[in-house]
């Protein structure tokens, strides 16, 4: 049974299938129950008080109210803790909520916060529109800054936020070097690890304090829920737990169940789509219209050495840069696609392709001649044929 498995010795597929199951010895179904509820009944006042005290001390016990999570949540949290090597995990009603809400644990009026220039766009908006109104000084840094990040630190710097790879432009920051400098200077570090998933990169193991995922993407994997998750080391967990629960953040049992179910097949789904992506990328690299493909998996990617050092595998999202003569002229090609969908997401079973976009202040990208591609589970020959017929629009 799952409770007797040594997950430190088990392979990733085994962890994905078994972690979090059979918490309740009386429940012998393969899947955990979907427990819905607000009110929790207690045997006595003593029980109520002890359970409140245990929660405040981060000691697991019967929850005092539905917002603290049900058995459904606990199964998912146990699995994510095992996968990320985390001390604590919490789920949110969207990926964006997971990339923003935990940050309140580390900022205050008058502090200084650093964000990677190529961070997820809505996270950047949160920094510029919300944190600045709170009196937080927000500054952006080049993703290639590495250990030199300490030159950006001030006496009031409390937080650094990064993403790997960079959104749309796919730069790989030197995460271990940045995390080490953060630790040395007492700055909290947070990273968006959605692209790699816990399968292929474990930021907590290289010194990052907090990891966030848009579980909407590869974790749930079927484009049918919105959900995010935060995974924290032992030092950060009490602060994050206090911040996100004080703000009433939670996710529904139904969505948590779907995300937990998605974990079981995540490795199989990504690996199958990855094989498709290799074929699609190979075709794209041989097209005369294409200048380069931005996919860290490729040896031609400028950060491939970091990819080989830090990652154990890659996923199926990448960008394509077209030659300068196609600047601002990609819309007819995108509109002509029949199998690739035009949608703002990725990590599901379907293939998607959208125009490149983003805001940059430290490192420019030619977004007007870029597209972002998410390869799914369709037959690769059909995906390539769809691209082929759409590329004909570029000639006109």
C-alpha positions as CSV (number, residue, x, y, z in Angstrom):
1,X,0.0,0.0,0.0
2,X,1.0,3.6,-0.5
3,X,1.8,4.2,3.2
4,X,4.6,1.6,3.1
5,X,6.4,2.9,0.0
6,X,9.8,4.5,0.4
7,X,9.3,7.5,-1.8
8,X,12.9,8.6,-1.6
9,X,13.9,5.4,-3.4
10,X,10.9,5.2,-5.7
11,X,10.9,6.5,-9.3
12,X,8.9,9.5,-10.3
13,X,6.2,7.6,-12.0
14,X,5.6,5.5,-8.8
15,X,5.5,8.7,-6.7
16,X,2.9,10.2,-9.1
17,X,0.7,7.2,-8.9
18,X,0.8,6.5,-5.2
19,X,1.8,9.6,-3.1
20,X,-1.1,10.9,-1.1
21,X,-3.3,7.8,-1.3
22,X,-4.7,5.8,1.6
23,X,-4.4,8.5,4.3
24,X,-7.6,7.1,5.9
25,X,-7.1,3.4,6.7
26,X,-10.8,2.8,6.6
27,X,-11.1,4.1,3.0
28,X,-9.9,1.4,0.7
29,X,-10.9,2.8,-2.7
30,X,-8.1,3.6,-5.1
31,X,-9.0,7.3,-5.2
32,X,-9.6,9.6,-2.2
33,X,-13.1,10.8,-1.6
34,X,-14.3,14.2,-2.7
35,X,-15.2,15.7,0.6
36,X,-17.4,18.9,0.4
37,X,-18.3,20.9,3.4
38,X,-18.1,24.1,5.4
39,X,-19.0,23.1,9.0
40,X,-17.0,20.6,10.9
41,X,-18.5,19.1,14.1
42,X,-16.4,18.6,17.3
43,X,-16.9,16.3,20.2
44,X,-16.2,19.0,22.8
45,X,-15.0,22.5,23.5
46,X,-11.7,20.9,24.4
47,X,-11.5,19.3,21.0
48,X,-12.3,22.6,19.3
49,X,-9.6,24.5,21.2
50,X,-6.9,21.8,20.7
51,X,-7.6,21.6,17.0
52,X,-7.3,25.4,16.7
53,X,-4.1,25.3,18.6
54,X,-2.7,22.5,16.4
55,X,-3.6,24.4,13.3
56,X,-1.8,27.5,14.5
57,X,1.2,25.4,15.3
58,X,1.1,23.6,11.9
59,X,0.3,20.3,13.5
60,X,-2.0,18.1,11.4
61,X,-5.3,17.5,13.0
62,X,-9.0,17.4,12.1
63,X,-9.8,20.8,10.5
64,X,-12.0,23.2,12.4
65,X,-13.7,24.6,9.3
66,X,-13.9,23.7,5.6
67,X,-11.6,26.5,4.5
68,X,-8.7,24.6,6.1
69,X,-9.1,21.7,3.7
70,X,-10.6,18.3,3.5
71,X,-9.3,14.8,3.0
72,X,-9.3,15.6,-0.7
73,X,-7.0,18.5,-0.2
74,X,-4.7,16.5,2.2
75,X,-4.2,13.8,-0.4
76,X,-3.1,16.3,-3.0
77,X,-1.0,18.2,-0.6
78,X,0.8,15.0,0.5
79,X,1.6,14.2,-3.1
80,X,2.9,17.6,-3.9
81,X,5.0,17.7,-0.7
82,X,6.6,14.4,-1.7
83,X,7.2,15.5,-5.3
84,X,8.7,18.9,-4.4
85,X,10.4,18.0,-1.1
86,X,8.3,20.6,0.5
87,X,7.4,21.3,4.2
88,X,4.0,22.7,3.3
89,X,1.7,23.0,0.3
90,X,-1.5,25.1,-0.3
91,X,-3.9,25.2,-3.3
92,X,-5.6,28.3,-4.8
93,X,-8.5,28.9,-7.1
94,X,-6.2,29.9,-10.0
95,X,-2.6,29.7,-11.1
96,X,-2.4,33.5,-10.9
97,X,-3.5,33.5,-7.3
98,X,-0.7,31.1,-6.5
99,X,1.9,33.4,-8.1
100,X,0.7,36.5,-6.3
101,X,-1.0,35.8,-3.0
102,X,2.0,34.1,-1.3
103,X,4.1,37.2,-2.0
104,X,2.2,39.1,0.7
105,X,4.1,37.0,3.3
106,X,7.3,38.7,2.3
107,X,6.6,42.3,1.6
108,X,5.5,45.5,3.5
109,X,5.3,49.2,2.9
110,X,8.8,50.6,2.4
111,X,10.5,47.3,1.3
112,X,12.2,46.6,-2.0
113,X,11.2,43.6,-4.2
114,X,13.0,42.2,-7.2
115,X,11.2,40.5,-10.1
116,X,12.8,38.8,-13.1
117,X,12.2,40.9,-16.2
118,X,10.8,37.8,-18.1
119,X,8.3,36.8,-15.4
120,X,4.8,35.7,-16.2
121,X,3.0,38.8,-17.5
122,X,0.1,38.8,-14.9
123,X,2.6,38.4,-12.1
124,X,4.4,41.4,-13.4
125,X,1.1,43.3,-13.5
126,X,0.5,42.4,-9.9
127,X,3.9,43.8,-8.9
128,X,3.4,47.0,-10.9
129,X,-0.2,47.7,-10.1
130,X,-0.8,46.3,-6.6
131,X,2.5,46.1,-4.8
132,X,3.6,49.6,-5.8
133,X,0.3,50.9,-4.4
134,X,1.2,49.3,-1.1
135,X,4.4,51.2,-1.0
136,X,6.7,48.4,-2.2
137,X,9.6,49.5,-4.4
138,X,9.5,47.1,-7.4
139,X,12.5,46.6,-9.6
140,X,13.1,44.2,-12.5
141,X,16.3,42.4,-13.2
142,X,17.9,40.7,-16.3
143,X,17.3,36.9,-16.2
144,X,21.0,36.4,-17.0
145,X,22.2,38.3,-13.9
146,X,23.3,35.2,-12.0
147,X,25.3,35.8,-8.8
148,X,25.6,39.4,-9.7
149,X,22.1,39.8,-8.4
150,X,23.6,40.8,-5.0
151,X,24.5,44.1,-6.7
152,X,20.7,44.8,-6.9
153,X,20.1,44.1,-3.2
154,X,19.4,47.0,-0.9
155,X,19.2,47.2,2.9
156,X,15.4,46.9,2.6
157,X,15.2,44.1,-0.1
158,X,12.9,41.4,1.2
159,X,11.8,39.4,-1.8
160,X,13.0,38.1,-5.2
161,X,10.7,36.4,-7.7
162,X,11.8,34.5,-10.8
163,X,10.5,32.1,-13.4
164,X,12.3,29.4,-15.4
165,X,12.2,29.4,-18.3
166,X,11.3,33.1,-18.9
167,X,7.8,33.6,-20.1
168,X,7.6,33.5,-24.0
169,X,11.3,34.2,-24.4
170,X,12.6,31.0,-22.6
171,X,15.7,32.3,-20.9
172,X,17.0,30.0,-18.1
173,X,18.3,32.0,-15.1
174,X,21.0,30.5,-13.0
175,X,18.6,29.6,-10.2
176,X,21.2,28.0,-7.8
177,X,23.4,31.1,-8.0
178,X,20.6,33.5,-7.4
179,X,19.1,31.4,-4.6
180,X,22.5,31.3,-2.9
181,X,22.8,35.0,-2.9
182,X,19.3,35.5,-1.6
183,X,20.0,33.2,1.3
184,X,23.3,34.9,2.0
185,X,21.6,38.3,2.2
186,X,18.4,37.2,3.9
187,X,16.1,37.8,0.9
188,X,13.2,35.4,0.3
189,X,13.2,33.7,-3.0
190,X,10.2,32.6,-5.0
191,X,10.1,30.8,-8.4
192,X,7.4,29.9,-10.9
193,X,8.2,26.3,-11.8
194,X,5.1,25.6,-14.0
195,X,7.1,24.7,-17.2
196,X,9.4,22.1,-15.7
197,X,6.8,20.6,-13.2
198,X,8.2,18.8,-10.1
199,X,9.3,16.0,-12.5
200,X,12.1,17.9,-14.2
201,X,13.3,20.6,-11.7
202,X,13.1,20.8,-8.0
203,X,13.9,24.4,-6.9
204,X,13.7,23.8,-3.2
205,X,16.6,21.4,-3.5
206,X,18.9,24.1,-4.9
207,X,18.0,26.7,-2.2
208,X,14.8,28.4,-3.3
209,X,12.3,29.1,-0.5
210,X,9.0,29.0,-2.3
211,X,7.9,27.2,-5.5
212,X,4.6,28.0,-7.3
213,X,2.8,26.1,-10.1
214,X,-0.2,26.9,-12.3
215,X,-1.8,23.5,-11.7
216,X,-4.2,24.5,-14.5
217,X,-1.4,23.4,-16.9
218,X,0.5,20.1,-16.8
219,X,-0.6,19.0,-13.3
220,X,-4.3,18.9,-14.0
221,X,-3.6,18.5,-17.7
222,X,-7.0,18.5,-19.3
223,X,-7.9,22.2,-19.6
224,X,-10.9,21.8,-17.4
225,X,-10.0,23.6,-14.1
226,X,-8.3,26.7,-12.9
227,X,-6.0,26.0,-10.0
228,X,-2.6,27.0,-8.5
229,X,-0.4,25.6,-5.8
230,X,2.5,26.9,-3.6
231,X,5.2,24.6,-2.1
232,X,7.4,25.9,0.6
233,X,10.5,25.0,2.5
234,X,10.3,24.7,6.3
235,X,11.4,28.3,7.0
236,X,9.0,29.9,4.6
237,X,5.9,27.7,5.2
238,X,4.7,29.3,8.5
239,X,4.8,32.8,6.9
240,X,3.1,31.7,3.7
241,X,0.4,29.6,5.5
242,X,-0.4,32.6,7.8
243,X,-0.7,35.0,4.8
244,X,-2.7,32.9,2.4
245,X,-5.1,31.6,5.1
246,X,-5.7,35.0,6.6
247,X,-6.7,36.2,3.1
248,X,-9.2,33.3,2.8
249,X,-7.5,31.6,-0.1
250,X,-8.5,28.0,-0.9
251,X,-9.5,25.8,-3.8
252,X,-12.6,23.7,-4.1
253,X,-12.5,19.9,-3.3
254,X,-13.7,19.2,-6.9
255,X,-10.8,21.1,-8.5
256,X,-8.3,19.7,-6.0
257,X,-9.5,16.1,-6.9
258,X,-9.1,16.8,-10.6
259,X,-5.6,18.1,-10.0
260,X,-4.7,15.1,-7.9
261,X,-6.0,12.8,-10.5
262,X,-4.0,14.6,-13.1
263,X,-0.8,13.9,-11.2
264,X,-1.2,10.2,-11.8
265,X,-0.9,10.5,-15.5
266,X,1.3,13.7,-15.8
267,X,4.5,11.9,-16.6
268,X,2.9,9.7,-19.3
269,X,1.1,12.7,-20.8
270,X,4.2,14.9,-20.9
271,X,6.4,12.2,-22.3
272,X,4.0,11.4,-25.1
273,X,3.5,15.1,-26.0
274,X,7.3,15.6,-25.8
275,X,7.9,13.0,-28.6
276,X,5.4,15.0,-30.7
277,X,7.2,18.3,-29.8
278,X,10.5,16.9,-31.0
279,X,9.1,16.1,-34.4
280,X,7.3,19.5,-34.7
281,X,10.4,21.4,-33.7
282,X,12.6,19.5,-36.2
283,X,10.1,20.4,-38.9
284,X,10.1,24.1,-37.8
285,X,13.9,24.3,-37.7
286,X,14.1,23.3,-41.3
287,X,11.6,25.9,-42.5
288,X,13.1,28.9,-44.4
289,X,10.8,31.3,-42.7
290,X,12.1,30.4,-39.2
291,X,15.1,32.2,-37.6
292,X,15.2,30.0,-34.5
293,X,13.2,27.9,-32.1
294,X,13.4,28.9,-28.4
295,X,13.3,25.6,-26.5
296,X,15.9,24.9,-23.8
297,X,15.9,21.2,-24.8
298,X,17.8,22.1,-28.0
299,X,21.6,22.2,-28.0
300,X,21.3,25.4,-30.0
301,X,19.5,27.1,-27.2
302,X,21.9,29.7,-25.5
303,X,21.1,28.2,-22.1
304,X,21.3,24.6,-22.9
305,X,24.2,24.1,-20.5
306,X,22.1,25.3,-17.6
307,X,19.2,23.0,-18.8
308,X,21.5,20.0,-18.8
309,X,22.9,20.9,-15.4
310,X,19.6,21.7,-13.5
311,X,16.8,19.9,-15.4
312,X,16.2,16.2,-15.8
313,X,13.9,16.6,-18.7
314,X,11.8,19.1,-20.8
315,X,8.2,19.8,-21.5
316,X,6.3,20.8,-24.6
317,X,6.1,24.6,-24.6
318,X,8.4,26.7,-26.8
319,X,8.5,29.8,-28.9
320,X,9.4,30.3,-32.6
321,X,11.1,33.4,-33.9
322,X,10.5,34.2,-37.6
323,X,12.9,36.1,-39.8
324,X,12.7,39.9,-39.8
325,X,10.7,40.1,-43.0
326,X,7.7,38.5,-41.2
327,X,7.6,41.2,-38.4
328,X,3.9,42.0,-37.8
329,X,2.8,39.6,-40.5
330,X,2.0,36.4,-38.6
331,X,-1.7,36.8,-38.0
332,X,-2.9,35.2,-41.3
333,X,-0.8,32.1,-40.7
334,X,-2.1,31.8,-37.1
335,X,-5.7,32.3,-38.2
336,X,-5.3,29.6,-40.9
337,X,-4.5,26.9,-38.3
338,X,-7.2,24.1,-38.1
339,X,-5.8,21.7,-35.4
340,X,-3.7,24.1,-33.3
341,X,-6.0,26.1,-31.2
342,X,-5.6,29.8,-30.5
343,X,-5.9,30.0,-26.7
344,X,-4.1,31.4,-23.7
345,X,-3.0,28.3,-21.9
346,X,-0.9,25.1,-22.3
347,X,-0.2,21.8,-20.6
348,X,-3.5,20.2,-21.7
349,X,-4.0,17.5,-24.2
350,X,-4.6,19.9,-27.1
351,X,-2.0,21.8,-29.2
352,X,-2.1,25.6,-29.1
353,X,-0.4,28.4,-30.9
354,X,-0.6,32.1,-30.2
355,X,1.3,35.3,-31.1
356,X,4.2,36.2,-28.8
357,X,3.7,39.0,-26.3
358,X,5.2,40.4,-23.2
359,X,6.5,43.5,-21.4
360,X,10.3,43.9,-21.0
361,X,12.4,46.7,-19.5
362,X,15.8,44.8,-19.2
363,X,15.9,42.5,-22.2
364,X,14.0,42.9,-25.5
365,X,12.4,40.1,-27.5
366,X,11.0,40.4,-31.1
367,X,7.5,39.5,-30.1
368,X,6.0,40.9,-33.3
369,X,7.6,38.0,-35.2
370,X,7.3,35.3,-32.6
371,X,4.7,32.7,-31.8
372,X,4.4,30.5,-28.7
373,X,3.6,26.8,-29.3
374,X,2.2,24.2,-26.9
375,X,2.3,20.7,-28.5
376,X,-0.3,18.3,-27.3
377,X,-1.3,14.7,-27.9
378,X,-2.6,14.7,-31.5
379,X,-0.9,12.7,-34.2
380,X,2.3,14.6,-35.0
381,X,1.9,14.2,-38.8
382,X,-1.4,16.0,-38.5
383,X,0.2,18.8,-36.5
384,X,2.9,19.2,-39.1
385,X,0.4,19.1,-41.9
386,X,-1.6,21.8,-40.2
387,X,1.5,24.0,-39.8
388,X,2.5,23.4,-43.4
389,X,-0.9,24.6,-44.8
390,X,-0.9,27.6,-42.5
391,X,2.7,28.6,-43.5
392,X,1.5,29.0,-47.0
393,X,-0.3,32.2,-45.8
394,X,3.1,33.7,-45.1
395,X,3.9,33.7,-48.8
396,X,1.0,36.1,-49.4
